Amino acid sequence: MKTLLKLEELAELVLGVYLFSQLYWAWGYFLGLFFSPDLGMLGYLINPKIGAWSYNLLHHKAVAIACLLAGWYWQAETISLLGTVLLAHAAFDRLMGYGLKHESAFHATHLGVVGKQKNVAPAGIEPASNV
């Protein structure tokens, strides 16, 4: 099942790259903005709840799809750029084993606990098995 899910994420990453190739932006923009959704982690400087909210907002695929659809509908290349970057980045993160964050801790994700904190899972969250 893990392989199947990783293939699904890879397909979404490839889709994001393809959709970007249909835009008028130079590839440097895609590469330069690819990790910008991780700026959502800055919310953790305030507290874990705001950190999880801001991180998840920038890593939620529905937000990426909404941006893609809005950009297409309004023919707004900048919004389409945002959507392709959000989609590709979220798929890449999931492919690497990083998921949406729980409010309890940065390392607690919907895919399990990741990072150095693997063995210290908050209540109700299983440790990730191969991350």
N, C-alpha and C positions, 0 to 999 in steps of 0.2 A: 504494500500500500504506500509506503514511503517513497518508493521509486516512482509510482504512478503520480503521486502528488508533486514530486519534484519535476517530473516531466510537464505537468500542467503549469507549474510556475515558469518553467523554461519557455513554454509556448507563449505565455503572457509577456515575458520579457522580450521575446522575439517580435511579438505583435507590437509592443511599445516602440521598439526600434524601427519596425516597418512603418508604423504610423508617423513617426518622426521623419522618416525619409520622404514622406509625401508632403511635408511642410517646406516652406521656403527658407528656413533657418539653416545656417552653416552648422556642420557637425560639432564644431567647437562649443557651441551653445549646449548641445546635448551632453557632451562630456563634462563641461564646466558646471552644469547644473545637476548632474546625475545624483550627487550625494547631498544636495541642498535640502531634501526633505528631512535629513537627520538633524537639521537645526531645531526641529521640534523637541529635541532632547533638552534644549535650554530651559524649558519649563520646569525641569527637575531642580533647577537652581532655586525655584520658589518653593515647591513642595511636590511630593510624588503624585498627588491627584492632578494638579495642573500639568505636570510633566507627562503623565500618561495621556491626558486629554490632548495636549498639543502634539505629542508624538503620533498618537493614533489618528488624529485629524489629517496629518500629512502622509500617513501610510495606509489609509483606508482606500480600498480599490473603488468603492462607490463614489468617493470624492473625485478620484481620477477620471472615472467614467462620466461623471457629471460635468467636469471641465471639458472633456473631449466632446461631449454632446453640445454643450454651450458654445464651444469654439466653432464647431461645425455649423450649428444653427445660425449664429451671428457672424459667421465667417471672420472670426477673430483669431488670427494666427498666434497671438500671445497666449490666449487662453488654451488653445490647442497644444501649444508648446508645454504649458504647465501640466495639462492632462497626460501627455505622453511621458513626461519626466516622472510624474507621480506614479503612473501605472508601471513603467519599467523598473523604477526603483523599488516599489513595493513588491513586485514579483521577484526581483533580485534578492531582496532581504529574506523573503520566504524561502527562496531556493537555498540560501545560506543557513536557514534554520531560525531566523529571527522573526518573531511574530508581533502582533499588537500587544501593548503593555497593559498589565493589570495595575490598579492603583496602589497595590500593596508594596511593590518594589520594582525597580528598573529591570531586574533580571527575570521577573515573572511575566511570561508571555502566554498567549493563547496556545502556543505550541509546546509549552512546558518551561522549565527554568533553564536559562542559558548562561554561559560564561563561567567565571570562577565560582559562582554561587550555586552550581548545579546541585550540590548535596544539601543545600539549605532551602528547601521549598516552603514557601508560605502555606498556610493551612488551605487545603483543598486544591492545590496545584501540584501536578506530578512533575518530577524532573524530566527534562528532555533526554531522550535516549541516545541520540547520535549527533548532538550539536557541539 
